[in-house]
Amino acid sequence: MTLRKVNLVILVLLAVAFLIIVQRNLLSLSDILHKENPDAGVVLPFEAELSQNLHPDSGPRSGDEILVLITATEDRLGATMTAINSIYSNTKANVVFTIVTLNHTVQHLNAWLGESKLKSIKHRIVIFDPELLKGKISQDSNSVEASKPLAFARFYLPLYFPEAEKAIYLDDDVIVQGDIQELFETNLKPGQAAAFSDDCDSTSAKGIIRGAGNQNNYMGFLDFRKESIKKLGLRANTCSFNPGVFIANLTEWKNQNITGQLQHWMELNTHEDLYSKTLGDSVITPPLLIVFYKRHGAIDPMWHIRHLGTTGAGNRYSFQFVKAAKLLHWNGHYKPWGRGAAFTDLWDLWYIQDPSGKFHPIRRHEDKE
């Protein structure tokens, strides 16, 4: 009888101990879930260099996600907002925006999104760490590379979309007038990790700047006198492409280690100065041209009408043609939120006022006041 009582006491004690362990595990799980819940407003760990917040769309959009990456710099934040608004307003597709920015811009970005019609979009804000570029770009703080770290975000696409098959990258100085799903469905052949717009296509060739060197071929971007470039066997007159808009096959990108290849050429350039001086501030295009030499797909030319930010763009394109285009890109010196750009009326259609008043487009009628 005594032995039975002892056994019973032991069983009770074991049961109590088990319940205590379960309770503690549940509490720990609760803490973990709270930390990982995006709706709680907590910044999640995303690789070693990135952080993100996911904000769900309150609208009825469904279907496969169309992933779009765009950067947001403080002095050009209105451009990012305008591009996003143009994309979202011209499609019924299930678009998810990844907005890559720096720490000091997050508060302004969140406020602008939260106080506009864009508060309902699906998006995540990702903090870019310039340490990613250490040893890969010039250490001079006044250099183009150091002053524009977000320009290199496109090189790291698999970090932002580790499980995805495809994604679109867009510069901030664009607007989309067509349905972004059409661009997303661009056909990529086996072995092609990305599709770009060739600078020799019939529509964009009109926009090539005259008198400033070979801006539509490899000669304009790479120094063919350098031994490392000579060894590649590239043809200097090969048509270049514009990396401000592209669609990426992320599976191929990872299989071919595109990011690693790009980083290799970035590092080598810091030692050997491989880029042509014809286009003084071109630091993004040269490594992409090397890595994707004759190994990329093509985007429908109407999905990338560019050079709108160059001198005389208004004379090269008719308003009817530009209005009919699917995507407009103001690459060049003149931006649609500043002075001197062509076709700013089309950009203004999608601009959303900054609730903080920090950003506002410069317009001629304002100069007269």
TIGUMAR-188677 format. One record per residue (C-alpha): residue number from 0; residue in one letter; x, y, z. Coordinates in Angstrom, 2 decimals. Example, Ala and Ser with C-alpha at 12.3 -4.5 7.8 and 13.67 -1.06 7.14 Angstrom:
<drenmars>
<drenmar n="0" res="a" u="12.30" v="-4.50" w="7.80"/>
<drenmar n="1" res="s" u="13.67" v="-1.06" w="7.14"/>
</drenmars>
This chain:
<drenmars>
<drenmar n="0" res="m" u="0.00" v="0.00" w="0.00"/>
<drenmar n="1" res="t" u="2.81" v="2.35" w="0.93"/>
<drenmar n="2" res="l" u="4.59" v="1.55" w="-2.31"/>
<drenmar n="3" res="r" u="1.47" v="2.42" w="-4.30"/>
<drenmar n="4" res="k" u="1.23" v="5.78" w="-2.55"/>
<drenmar n="5" res="v" u="4.88" v="6.52" w="-3.33"/>
<drenmar n="6" res="n" u="4.33" v="5.64" w="-6.96"/>
<drenmar n="7" res="l" u="1.26" v="7.84" w="-7.07"/>
<drenmar n="8" res="v" u="3.17" v="10.78" w="-5.60"/>
<drenmar n="9" res="i" u="5.95" v="10.29" w="-8.12"/>
<drenmar n="10" res="l" u="3.43" v="10.25" w="-10.98"/>
<drenmar n="11" res="v" u="1.80" v="13.46" w="-9.71"/>
<drenmar n="12" res="l" u="5.18" v="15.19" w="-9.43"/>
<drenmar n="13" res="l" u="6.13" v="14.09" w="-12.94"/>
<drenmar n="14" res="a" u="2.82" v="15.40" w="-14.27"/>
<drenmar n="15" res="v" u="3.32" v="18.76" w="-12.56"/>
<drenmar n="16" res="a" u="6.87" v="19.02" w="-13.93"/>
<drenmar n="17" res="f" u="5.61" v="18.20" w="-17.44"/>
<drenmar n="18" res="l" u="2.93" v="20.89" w="-17.24"/>
<drenmar n="19" res="i" u="5.48" v="23.48" w="-16.10"/>
<drenmar n="20" res="i" u="7.75" v="22.64" w="-19.05"/>
<drenmar n="21" res="v" u="4.84" v="22.86" w="-21.50"/>
<drenmar n="22" res="q" u="3.77" v="26.21" w="-20.08"/>
<drenmar n="23" res="r" u="7.26" v="27.65" w="-20.41"/>
<drenmar n="24" res="n" u="7.56" v="26.43" w="-23.99"/>
<drenmar n="25" res="l" u="4.21" v="27.97" w="-24.86"/>
<drenmar n="26" res="l" u="5.30" v="31.29" w="-23.38"/>
<drenmar n="27" res="s" u="8.53" v="31.17" w="-25.38"/>
<drenmar n="28" res="l" u="6.59" v="30.34" w="-28.54"/>
<drenmar n="29" res="s" u="4.27" v="33.25" w="-27.85"/>
<drenmar n="30" res="d" u="7.24" v="35.60" w="-27.57"/>
<drenmar n="31" res="i" u="8.69" v="34.31" w="-30.82"/>
<drenmar n="32" res="l" u="5.42" v="34.69" w="-32.69"/>
<drenmar n="33" res="h" u="5.01" v="38.21" w="-31.35"/>
<drenmar n="34" res="k" u="8.48" v="39.15" w="-32.56"/>
<drenmar n="35" res="e" u="7.87" v="37.62" w="-35.99"/>
<drenmar n="36" res="n" u="4.40" v="39.09" w="-36.50"/>
<drenmar n="37" res="p" u="4.69" v="41.83" w="-39.17"/>
<drenmar n="38" res="d" u="1.38" v="43.34" w="-38.07"/>
<drenmar n="39" res="a" u="2.91" v="44.12" w="-34.70"/>
<drenmar n="40" res="g" u="5.22" v="46.61" w="-36.41"/>
<drenmar n="41" res="v" u="8.41" v="44.79" w="-35.43"/>
<drenmar n="42" res="v" u="11.32" v="44.83" w="-37.86"/>
<drenmar n="43" res="l" u="12.09" v="41.28" w="-38.90"/>
<drenmar n="44" res="p" u="15.53" v="39.85" w="-39.52"/>
<drenmar n="45" res="f" u="16.02" v="39.35" w="-43.27"/>
<drenmar n="46" res="e" u="19.42" v="37.93" w="-44.06"/>
<drenmar n="47" res="a" u="22.30" v="39.59" w="-42.23"/>
<drenmar n="48" res="e" u="22.07" v="42.90" w="-44.02"/>
<drenmar n="49" res="l" u="18.34" v="43.46" w="-44.44"/>
<drenmar n="50" res="s" u="15.16" v="44.08" w="-42.47"/>
<drenmar n="51" res="q" u="11.55" v="44.19" w="-43.59"/>
<drenmar n="52" res="n" u="7.94" v="44.89" w="-42.65"/>
<drenmar n="53" res="l" u="5.07" v="43.34" w="-44.60"/>
<drenmar n="54" res="h" u="1.90" v="45.40" w="-44.90"/>
<drenmar n="55" res="p" u="-1.11" v="43.53" w="-46.38"/>
<drenmar n="56" res="d" u="-3.34" v="44.95" w="-49.07"/>
<drenmar n="57" res="s" u="-6.88" v="45.51" w="-47.84"/>
<drenmar n="58" res="g" u="-8.28" v="45.25" w="-51.35"/>
<drenmar n="59" res="p" u="-9.73" v="42.21" w="-53.16"/>
<drenmar n="60" res="r" u="-6.69" v="41.51" w="-55.37"/>
<drenmar n="61" res="s" u="-5.71" v="37.88" w="-55.68"/>
<drenmar n="62" res="g" u="-3.74" v="35.56" w="-57.92"/>
<drenmar n="63" res="d" u="-0.03" v="35.00" w="-58.23"/>
<drenmar n="64" res="e" u="2.10" v="37.70" w="-56.67"/>
<drenmar n="65" res="i" u="3.90" v="40.08" w="-59.00"/>
<drenmar n="66" res="l" u="7.04" v="41.14" w="-57.18"/>
<drenmar n="67" res="v" u="8.39" v="44.62" w="-57.89"/>
<drenmar n="68" res="l" u="11.54" v="46.09" w="-56.38"/>
<drenmar n="69" res="i" u="12.13" v="49.84" w="-56.34"/>
<drenmar n="70" res="t" u="14.44" v="52.05" w="-54.28"/>
<drenmar n="71" res="a" u="13.55" v="55.14" w="-52.25"/>
<drenmar n="72" res="t" u="16.05" v="57.89" w="-51.54"/>
<drenmar n="73" res="e" u="15.12" v="60.85" w="-49.34"/>
<drenmar n="74" res="d" u="15.67" v="63.52" w="-51.98"/>
<drenmar n="75" res="r" u="13.75" v="61.56" w="-54.63"/>
<drenmar n="76" res="l" u="11.02" v="60.03" w="-52.51"/>
<drenmar n="77" res="g" u="8.31" v="61.68" w="-54.57"/>
<drenmar n="78" res="a" u="9.59" v="59.80" w="-57.60"/>
<drenmar n="79" res="t" u="9.21" v="56.46" w="-55.86"/>
<drenmar n="80" res="m" u="5.69" v="57.29" w="-54.72"/>
<drenmar n="81" res="t" u="4.72" v="58.39" w="-58.22"/>
<drenmar n="82" res="a" u="6.11" v="55.23" w="-59.82"/>
<drenmar n="83" res="i" u="4.30" v="53.00" w="-57.30"/>
<drenmar n="84" res="n" u="1.03" v="54.87" w="-57.78"/>
<drenmar n="85" res="s" u="1.23" v="54.53" w="-61.56"/>
<drenmar n="86" res="i" u="1.87" v="50.79" w="-61.30"/>
<drenmar n="87" res="y" u="-0.88" v="50.14" w="-58.76"/>
<drenmar n="88" res="s" u="-3.47" v="52.29" w="-60.53"/>
<drenmar n="89" res="n" u="-3.04" v="50.60" w="-63.91"/>
<drenmar n="90" res="t" u="-3.41" v="46.97" w="-62.90"/>
<drenmar n="91" res="k" u="-5.73" v="44.62" w="-61.06"/>
<drenmar n="92" res="a" u="-2.90" v="42.17" w="-60.47"/>
<drenmar n="93" res="n" u="-1.67" v="41.12" w="-57.03"/>
<drenmar n="94" res="v" u="1.40" v="43.37" w="-56.92"/>
<drenmar n="95" res="v" u="3.76" v="43.27" w="-53.94"/>
<drenmar n="96" res="f" u="6.25" v="46.12" w="-53.70"/>
<drenmar n="97" res="t" u="9.64" v="45.76" w="-52.05"/>
<drenmar n="98" res="i" u="10.87" v="49.28" w="-51.31"/>
<drenmar n="99" res="v" u="14.59" v="49.42" w="-50.56"/>
<drenmar n="100" res="t" u="15.75" v="52.46" w="-48.63"/>
<drenmar n="101" res="l" u="18.10" v="53.74" w="-45.93"/>
<drenmar n="102" res="n" u="17.32" v="54.16" w="-42.24"/>
<drenmar n="103" res="h" u="16.86" v="57.94" w="-42.29"/>
<drenmar n="104" res="t" u="14.14" v="57.72" w="-44.98"/>
<drenmar n="105" res="v" u="11.88" v="55.12" w="-43.34"/>
<drenmar n="106" res="q" u="9.82" v="57.50" w="-41.21"/>
<drenmar n="107" res="h" u="9.13" v="59.85" w="-44.12"/>
<drenmar n="108" res="l" u="8.27" v="56.92" w="-46.39"/>
<drenmar n="109" res="n" u="5.89" v="55.33" w="-43.89"/>
<drenmar n="110" res="a" u="4.11" v="58.64" w="-43.28"/>
<drenmar n="111" res="w" u="3.67" v="59.31" w="-47.01"/>
<drenmar n="112" res="l" u="2.33" v="55.81" w="-47.64"/>
<drenmar n="113" res="g" u="0.09" v="55.86" w="-44.58"/>
<drenmar n="114" res="e" u="-1.58" v="59.16" w="-45.42"/>
<drenmar n="115" res="s" u="-2.33" v="58.45" w="-49.08"/>
<drenmar n="116" res="k" u="-4.32" v="56.08" w="-51.26"/>
<drenmar n="117" res="l" u="-1.24" v="53.83" w="-51.27"/>
<drenmar n="118" res="k" u="-1.79" v="52.80" w="-47.65"/>
<drenmar n="119" res="s" u="-3.67" v="49.76" w="-48.98"/>
<drenmar n="120" res="i" u="-0.88" v="48.39" w="-51.17"/>
<drenmar n="121" res="k" u="1.01" v="45.23" w="-50.32"/>
<drenmar n="122" res="h" u="4.55" v="46.28" w="-49.57"/>
<drenmar n="123" res="r" u="7.62" v="45.65" w="-47.47"/>
<drenmar n="124" res="i" u="10.22" v="48.23" w="-46.57"/>
<drenmar n="125" res="v" u="13.76" v="46.92" w="-46.64"/>
<drenmar n="126" res="i" u="16.73" v="48.68" w="-45.06"/>
<drenmar n="127" res="f" u="19.81" v="48.52" w="-47.27"/>
<drenmar n="128" res="d" u="23.12" v="48.28" w="-45.47"/>
<drenmar n="129" res="p" u="25.94" v="50.02" w="-47.39"/>
<drenmar n="130" res="e" u="28.35" v="47.61" w="-45.70"/>
<drenmar n="131" res="l" u="27.33" v="45.17" w="-48.44"/>
<drenmar n="132" res="l" u="29.40" v="47.29" w="-50.79"/>
<drenmar n="133" res="k" u="32.54" v="47.45" w="-48.68"/>
<drenmar n="134" res="g" u="35.57" v="46.63" w="-50.81"/>
<drenmar n="135" res="k" u="33.45" v="46.60" w="-53.97"/>
<drenmar n="136" res="i" u="33.22" v="50.32" w="-54.71"/>
<drenmar n="137" res="s" u="35.41" v="53.38" w="-54.25"/>
<drenmar n="138" res="q" u="35.99" v="54.35" w="-50.62"/>
<drenmar n="139" res="d" u="35.98" v="58.03" w="-51.56"/>
<drenmar n="140" res="s" u="32.89" v="59.52" w="-49.91"/>
<drenmar n="141" res="n" u="32.55" v="61.96" w="-52.83"/>
<drenmar n="142" res="s" u="32.49" v="59.23" w="-55.48"/>
<drenmar n="143" res="v" u="29.33" v="58.41" w="-57.42"/>
<drenmar n="144" res="e" u="29.26" v="54.88" w="-56.00"/>
<drenmar n="145" res="a" u="29.49" v="55.98" w="-52.37"/>
<drenmar n="146" res="s" u="26.87" v="58.70" w="-52.81"/>
<drenmar n="147" res="k" u="24.32" v="56.36" w="-54.39"/>
<drenmar n="148" res="p" u="24.49" v="53.02" w="-52.54"/>
<drenmar n="149" res="l" u="20.86" v="52.16" w="-53.30"/>
<drenmar n="150" res="a" u="21.68" v="52.02" w="-57.01"/>
<drenmar n="151" res="f" u="23.38" v="48.68" w="-56.32"/>
<drenmar n="152" res="a" u="20.29" v="47.12" w="-54.69"/>
<drenmar n="153" res="r" u="19.35" v="45.55" w="-58.03"/>
<drenmar n="154" res="f" u="22.50" v="43.39" w="-57.87"/>
<drenmar n="155" res="y" u="21.15" v="41.57" w="-54.79"/>
<drenmar n="156" res="l" u="17.68" v="40.50" w="-55.96"/>
<drenmar n="157" res="p" u="17.79" v="36.98" w="-54.44"/>
<drenmar n="158" res="l" u="18.29" v="38.49" w="-50.98"/>
<drenmar n="159" res="y" u="14.94" v="40.24" w="-51.22"/>
<drenmar n="160" res="f" u="13.08" v="37.34" w="-52.84"/>
<drenmar n="161" res="p" u="14.73" v="34.12" w="-51.59"/>
<drenmar n="162" res="e" u="11.78" v="31.87" w="-52.50"/>
<drenmar n="163" res="a" u="10.49" v="33.59" w="-55.62"/>
<drenmar n="164" res="e" u="10.87" v="32.58" w="-59.26"/>
<drenmar n="165" res="k" u="10.60" v="36.00" w="-60.92"/>
<drenmar n="166" res="a" u="10.78" v="39.68" w="-59.99"/>
<drenmar n="167" res="i" u="10.77" v="43.07" w="-61.70"/>
<drenmar n="168" res="y" u="13.27" v="45.82" w="-60.96"/>
<drenmar n="169" res="l" u="12.38" v="49.47" w="-61.73"/>
<drenmar n="170" res="d" u="14.30" v="52.71" w="-61.34"/>
<drenmar n="171" res="d" u="12.43" v="55.42" w="-59.44"/>
<drenmar n="172" res="d" u="12.30" v="57.86" w="-62.39"/>
<drenmar n="173" res="v" u="9.69" v="55.85" w="-64.29"/>
<drenmar n="174" res="i" u="5.94" v="55.72" w="-64.57"/>
<drenmar n="175" res="v" u="3.97" v="52.71" w="-65.78"/>
<drenmar n="176" res="q" u="1.02" v="53.35" w="-68.10"/>
<drenmar n="177" res="g" u="0.31" v="49.71" w="-68.96"/>
<drenmar n="178" res="d" u="-0.61" v="46.67" w="-66.89"/>
<drenmar n="179" res="i" u="2.53" v="45.55" w="-65.03"/>
<drenmar n="180" res="q" u="1.41" v="41.94" w="-65.36"/>
<drenmar n="181" res="e" u="2.23" v="42.13" w="-69.06"/>
<drenmar n="182" res="l" u="5.84" v="43.03" w="-68.26"/>
<drenmar n="183" res="f" u="5.98" v="40.31" w="-65.61"/>
<drenmar n="184" res="e" u="4.96" v="37.73" w="-68.20"/>
<drenmar n="185" res="t" u="7.91" v="38.57" w="-70.47"/>
<drenmar n="186" res="n" u="9.23" v="35.31" w="-71.86"/>
<drenmar n="187" res="l" u="12.69" v="34.30" w="-70.72"/>
<drenmar n="188" res="k" u="14.40" v="31.44" w="-72.51"/>
<drenmar n="189" res="p" u="16.26" v="28.67" w="-70.64"/>
<drenmar n="190" res="g" u="19.57" v="30.02" w="-69.37"/>
<drenmar n="191" res="q" u="18.46" v="33.66" w="-69.39"/>
<drenmar n="192" res="a" u="18.59" v="35.19" w="-65.91"/>
<drenmar n="193" res="a" u="17.13" v="38.54" w="-66.99"/>
<drenmar n="194" res="a" u="15.56" v="40.52" w="-69.82"/>
<drenmar n="195" res="f" u="16.55" v="44.11" w="-70.58"/>
<drenmar n="196" res="s" u="15.85" v="46.73" w="-73.24"/>
<drenmar n="197" res="d" u="18.56" v="46.88" w="-75.89"/>
<drenmar n="198" res="d" u="19.75" v="50.41" w="-76.64"/>
<drenmar n="199" res="c" u="19.66" v="49.70" w="-80.38"/>
<drenmar n="200" res="d" u="15.97" v="48.84" w="-80.59"/>
<drenmar n="201" res="s" u="14.02" v="50.97" w="-83.03"/>
<drenmar n="202" res="t" u="12.10" v="53.00" w="-80.45"/>
<drenmar n="203" res="s" u="14.87" v="53.86" w="-78.01"/>
<drenmar n="204" res="a" u="17.47" v="54.57" w="-80.69"/>
<drenmar n="205" res="k" u="15.72" v="57.90" w="-81.24"/>
<drenmar n="206" res="g" u="16.66" v="58.92" w="-77.73"/>
<drenmar n="207" res="i" u="20.40" v="58.32" w="-77.93"/>
<drenmar n="208" res="i" u="22.22" v="61.51" w="-77.03"/>
<drenmar n="209" res="r" u="24.30" v="62.80" w="-79.90"/>
<drenmar n="210" res="g" u="27.83" v="64.08" w="-79.54"/>
<drenmar n="211" res="a" u="28.57" v="62.39" w="-76.21"/>
<drenmar n="212" res="g" u="30.31" v="59.20" w="-77.25"/>
<drenmar n="213" res="n" u="29.15" v="55.66" w="-77.92"/>
<drenmar n="214" res="q" u="26.16" v="55.51" w="-75.61"/>
<drenmar n="215" res="n" u="24.41" v="52.58" w="-77.26"/>
<drenmar n="216" res="n" u="27.27" v="50.06" w="-77.34"/>
<drenmar n="217" res="y" u="29.82" v="48.46" w="-75.04"/>
<drenmar n="218" res="m" u="32.55" v="50.92" w="-76.04"/>
<drenmar n="219" res="g" u="30.71" v="53.66" w="-74.19"/>
<drenmar n="220" res="f" u="30.81" v="51.80" w="-70.88"/>
<drenmar n="221" res="l" u="34.00" v="49.70" w="-70.77"/>
<drenmar n="222" res="d" u="37.66" v="50.57" w="-71.28"/>
<drenmar n="223" res="f" u="38.77" v="48.14" w="-73.98"/>
<drenmar n="224" res="r" u="42.40" v="49.11" w="-73.44"/>
<drenmar n="225" res="k" u="42.44" v="47.26" w="-70.13"/>
<drenmar n="226" res="e" u="43.79" v="43.70" w="-70.19"/>
<drenmar n="227" res="s" u="40.95" v="42.26" w="-68.07"/>
<drenmar n="228" res="i" u="38.43" v="43.56" w="-70.61"/>
<drenmar n="229" res="k" u="40.48" v="42.39" w="-73.60"/>
<drenmar n="230" res="k" u="40.59" v="38.84" w="-72.24"/>
<drenmar n="231" res="l" u="36.81" v="38.63" w="-72.24"/>
<drenmar n="232" res="g" u="36.62" v="38.78" w="-76.02"/>
<drenmar n="233" res="l" u="33.71" v="41.21" w="-76.01"/>
<drenmar n="234" res="r" u="32.87" v="43.07" w="-79.19"/>
<drenmar n="235" res="a" u="33.08" v="46.80" w="-78.54"/>
<drenmar n="236" res="n" u="30.23" v="47.58" w="-80.97"/>
<drenmar n="237" res="t" u="27.81" v="45.17" w="-79.27"/>
<drenmar n="238" res="c" u="24.55" v="46.91" w="-78.45"/>
<drenmar n="239" res="s" u="24.33" v="47.86" w="-74.78"/>
<drenmar n="240" res="f" u="21.18" v="47.69" w="-72.66"/>
<drenmar n="241" res="n" u="19.58" v="49.88" w="-70.03"/>
<drenmar n="242" res="p" u="19.36" v="48.32" w="-66.53"/>
<drenmar n="243" res="g" u="16.75" v="50.75" w="-65.21"/>
<drenmar n="244" res="v" u="13.95" v="48.30" w="-66.03"/>
<drenmar n="245" res="f" u="14.32" v="44.54" w="-66.14"/>
<drenmar n="246" res="i" u="12.61" v="41.26" w="-65.34"/>
<drenmar n="247" res="a" u="14.68" v="38.59" w="-63.61"/>
<drenmar n="248" res="n" u="14.43" v="34.81" w="-63.46"/>
<drenmar n="249" res="l" u="15.67" v="34.41" w="-59.90"/>
<drenmar n="250" res="t" u="16.26" v="30.67" w="-60.19"/>
<drenmar n="251" res="e" u="18.65" v="31.22" w="-63.09"/>
<drenmar n="252" res="w" u="20.12" v="34.23" w="-61.28"/>
<drenmar n="253" res="k" u="21.06" v="32.05" w="-58.31"/>
<drenmar n="254" res="n" u="22.16" v="29.07" w="-60.40"/>
<drenmar n="255" res="q" u="24.53" v="31.29" w="-62.38"/>
<drenmar n="256" res="n" u="25.66" v="33.19" w="-59.28"/>
<drenmar n="257" res="i" u="24.92" v="36.50" w="-61.00"/>
<drenmar n="258" res="t" u="25.36" v="38.46" w="-57.77"/>
<drenmar n="259" res="g" u="28.76" v="36.88" w="-57.17"/>
<drenmar n="260" res="q" u="29.87" v="37.65" w="-60.72"/>
<drenmar n="261" res="l" u="28.76" v="41.27" w="-60.41"/>
<drenmar n="262" res="q" u="30.61" v="41.66" w="-57.14"/>
<drenmar n="263" res="h" u="33.76" v="40.23" w="-58.75"/>
<drenmar n="264" res="w" u="33.76" v="42.91" w="-61.46"/>
<drenmar n="265" res="m" u="32.93" v="45.63" w="-58.97"/>
<drenmar n="266" res="e" u="35.94" v="44.66" w="-56.85"/>
<drenmar n="267" res="l" u="38.22" v="44.34" w="-59.87"/>
<drenmar n="268" res="n" u="37.18" v="47.80" w="-61.05"/>
<drenmar n="269" res="t" u="38.34" v="49.33" w="-57.76"/>
<drenmar n="270" res="h" u="41.85" v="48.06" w="-58.58"/>
<drenmar n="271" res="e" u="41.99" v="48.31" w="-62.37"/>
<drenmar n="272" res="d" u="39.57" v="51.13" w="-63.29"/>
<drenmar n="273" res="l" u="37.80" v="49.12" w="-65.98"/>
<drenmar n="274" res="y" u="34.90" v="51.43" w="-66.77"/>
<drenmar n="275" res="s" u="34.98" v="53.86" w="-69.66"/>
<drenmar n="276" res="k" u="35.15" v="57.57" w="-68.85"/>
<drenmar n="277" res="t" u="32.87" v="58.39" w="-71.78"/>
<drenmar n="278" res="l" u="29.92" v="58.17" w="-69.41"/>
<drenmar n="279" res="g" u="31.49" v="59.58" w="-66.28"/>
<drenmar n="280" res="d" u="28.87" v="58.52" w="-63.73"/>
<drenmar n="281" res="s" u="28.03" v="55.10" w="-65.13"/>
<drenmar n="282" res="v" u="28.88" v="52.59" w="-62.40"/>
<drenmar n="283" res="i" u="25.87" v="50.26" w="-62.57"/>
<drenmar n="284" res="t" u="25.72" v="49.38" w="-66.25"/>
<drenmar n="285" res="p" u="29.33" v="48.21" w="-66.90"/>
<drenmar n="286" res="p" u="29.38" v="45.11" w="-64.65"/>
<drenmar n="287" res="l" u="25.92" v="44.12" w="-65.86"/>
<drenmar n="288" res="l" u="27.05" v="44.40" w="-69.48"/>
<drenmar n="289" res="i" u="29.96" v="42.06" w="-68.75"/>
<drenmar n="290" res="v" u="27.97" v="39.45" w="-66.85"/>
<drenmar n="291" res="f" u="25.01" v="39.43" w="-69.26"/>
<drenmar n="292" res="y" u="26.99" v="39.65" w="-72.51"/>
<drenmar n="293" res="k" u="24.80" v="37.91" w="-75.13"/>
<drenmar n="294" res="r" u="23.05" v="36.00" w="-72.34"/>
<drenmar n="295" res="h" u="19.91" v="38.04" w="-71.69"/>
<drenmar n="296" res="g" u="16.39" v="38.27" w="-73.01"/>
<drenmar n="297" res="a" u="14.66" v="41.34" w="-74.46"/>
<drenmar n="298" res="i" u="11.79" v="43.44" w="-73.17"/>
<drenmar n="299" res="d" u="9.09" v="44.69" w="-75.53"/>
<drenmar n="300" res="p" u="10.40" v="48.13" w="-76.62"/>
<drenmar n="301" res="m" u="7.11" v="49.81" w="-75.67"/>
<drenmar n="302" res="w" u="7.73" v="48.68" w="-72.10"/>
<drenmar n="303" res="h" u="10.78" v="50.90" w="-71.80"/>
<drenmar n="304" res="i" u="10.62" v="54.25" w="-73.59"/>
<drenmar n="305" res="r" u="13.65" v="56.01" w="-72.18"/>
<drenmar n="306" res="h" u="16.00" v="58.99" w="-72.54"/>
<drenmar n="307" res="l" u="13.10" v="61.28" w="-71.59"/>
<drenmar n="308" res="g" u="15.45" v="63.09" w="-69.23"/>
<drenmar n="309" res="t" u="17.87" v="64.12" w="-71.97"/>
<drenmar n="310" res="t" u="18.14" v="67.34" w="-73.95"/>
<drenmar n="311" res="g" u="15.62" v="67.53" w="-76.80"/>
<drenmar n="312" res="a" u="13.53" v="64.52" w="-75.72"/>
<drenmar n="313" res="g" u="10.37" v="66.48" w="-76.50"/>
<drenmar n="314" res="n" u="11.48" v="66.82" w="-80.12"/>
<drenmar n="315" res="r" u="12.42" v="63.15" w="-80.57"/>
<drenmar n="316" res="y" u="9.10" v="61.71" w="-79.44"/>
<drenmar n="317" res="s" u="5.56" v="62.84" w="-80.21"/>
<drenmar n="318" res="f" u="3.16" v="63.28" w="-77.32"/>
<drenmar n="319" res="q" u="0.83" v="60.69" w="-78.87"/>
<drenmar n="320" res="f" u="3.63" v="58.12" w="-79.02"/>
<drenmar n="321" res="v" u="4.74" v="58.72" w="-75.43"/>
<drenmar n="322" res="k" u="1.19" v="58.61" w="-74.13"/>
<drenmar n="323" res="a" u="0.67" v="55.23" w="-75.83"/>
<drenmar n="324" res="a" u="3.84" v="53.72" w="-74.34"/>
<drenmar n="325" res="k" u="3.56" v="51.18" w="-71.53"/>
<drenmar n="326" res="l" u="6.46" v="52.52" w="-69.44"/>
<drenmar n="327" res="l" u="8.26" v="55.88" w="-69.51"/>
<drenmar n="328" res="h" u="11.77" v="56.39" w="-68.13"/>
<drenmar n="329" res="w" u="13.30" v="59.82" w="-67.52"/>
<drenmar n="330" res="n" u="16.89" v="58.60" w="-67.43"/>
<drenmar n="331" res="g" u="19.27" v="61.47" w="-68.03"/>
<drenmar n="332" res="h" u="19.93" v="64.80" w="-66.36"/>
<drenmar n="333" res="y" u="16.39" v="66.20" w="-66.41"/>
<drenmar n="334" res="k" u="13.86" v="64.62" w="-64.07"/>
<drenmar n="335" res="p" u="10.08" v="65.08" w="-64.30"/>
<drenmar n="336" res="w" u="9.89" v="66.58" w="-60.81"/>
<drenmar n="337" res="g" u="12.49" v="69.21" w="-61.70"/>
<drenmar n="338" res="r" u="13.17" v="71.78" w="-64.40"/>
<drenmar n="339" res="g" u="13.77" v="71.06" w="-68.08"/>
<drenmar n="340" res="a" u="12.20" v="67.60" w="-68.44"/>
<drenmar n="341" res="a" u="9.81" v="66.70" w="-71.25"/>
<drenmar n="342" res="f" u="6.32" v="65.22" w="-70.84"/>
<drenmar n="343" res="t" u="6.01" v="66.18" w="-67.17"/>
<drenmar n="344" res="d" u="2.21" v="66.34" w="-67.54"/>
<drenmar n="345" res="l" u="2.13" v="62.55" w="-67.82"/>
<drenmar n="346" res="w" u="4.24" v="62.18" w="-64.67"/>
<drenmar n="347" res="d" u="2.05" v="64.67" w="-62.79"/>
<drenmar n="348" res="l" u="-1.00" v="62.45" w="-63.33"/>
<drenmar n="349" res="w" u="0.39" v="59.96" w="-60.80"/>
<drenmar n="350" res="y" u="2.12" v="62.26" w="-58.34"/>
<drenmar n="351" res="i" u="0.77" v="62.16" w="-54.77"/>
<drenmar n="352" res="q" u="1.44" v="65.22" w="-52.63"/>
<drenmar n="353" res="d" u="3.84" v="64.82" w="-49.74"/>
<drenmar n="354" res="p" u="1.86" v="65.30" w="-46.50"/>
<drenmar n="355" res="s" u="5.01" v="66.60" w="-44.80"/>
<drenmar n="356" res="g" u="5.63" v="69.23" w="-47.50"/>
<drenmar n="357" res="k" u="9.29" v="68.24" w="-47.83"/>
<drenmar n="358" res="f" u="9.03" v="67.18" w="-51.48"/>
<drenmar n="359" res="h" u="7.24" v="69.02" w="-54.24"/>
<drenmar n="360" res="p" u="7.82" v="69.16" w="-58.00"/>
<drenmar n="361" res="i" u="9.24" v="72.35" w="-59.51"/>
<drenmar n="362" res="r" u="6.95" v="73.76" w="-62.16"/>
<drenmar n="363" res="r" u="7.23" v="76.80" w="-64.44"/>
<drenmar n="364" res="h" u="4.14" v="78.52" w="-63.07"/>
<drenmar n="365" res="e" u="5.72" v="78.42" w="-59.62"/>
<drenmar n="366" res="d" u="8.84" v="80.17" w="-60.90"/>
<drenmar n="367" res="k" u="6.70" v="83.08" w="-62.14"/>
<drenmar n="368" res="e" u="5.03" v="83.66" w="-58.78"/>
</drenmars>
